[in-house]
Amino acid sequence: MLGRLRALADPARLEGMARYGIGGAETLGVTVAELRALAKELGRSHELAAGLWDSGVHEARILASLVEEPAAVTERQLDEWAAGLDSWDVCDQVCQNLVRHTPFAWSRALEWSARPEPFVKRAGFAVMAGLAVADERSDDDRFEPFLRAVAERADDHRPIVRKGASWALRQIGKRSPGLRARAVETARQLRAGGRGARWVGADALRELERRPAGT
């Protein structure tokens, strides 16, 4: 499978990817659209996903998140994958393609967002954002622990973390009018905090005060 990925490689894309902080130890320059097409062809496979992830290749890890079987994933595997994250885009792809679809999504969001490692902490916020968009069954109160977590953990000087916190807060606020009011309140509280918290609060308010929930 790595041979097929290398055949799609385009080194000319690497410079542009690097400008946006995209890339890991080995990056090939394969687009996400190409990876999604390949994943559709391959279908789901827990064994294949494990091999792709263990390769350490940037695009192989994104492909792993696309072909993995959510029902076959364990908490230990998710924690191991999170610990191995080395790029914000792989982090976000893994969270949106896989983690949010597992039974462990809610617990991982809260546990990871409390961790000190930047990509693990961002992953926690990314899962919150994904659940806010995709979980159609949960009521507003279920997102209250996420709002508290953002309020407590957003004061972080690292851009990839604070952007993740803002993303989570904005997506939660867009679920409903009630959550929008709670998210706006959280954002305003953050503006009175430390430097990282102030950035998150201001960034979230720019969107939350402009666009009412449900529109």
Secondary structure, 3 states (H helix, E strand, C coil): CHHHHHHCCCHHHHHHHHHCCCCCCECCCCCHHHHHHHHHHHCCCHHHHHHHHHHCEHHHHHHHHHHCCHHHCCHHHHHHHHHCCCCHHHHHHHHHHCHHHCCCHHHHHHHHCCCCCHHHHHHHHHHHHHHHHHCCCCCHHHHHHHHHHHHHHCCCCCHHHHHHHHHHHHHHHCCCHHHHHHHHHHHHHHCCCCHHHHHHHHHHHHHHCCCCCCC
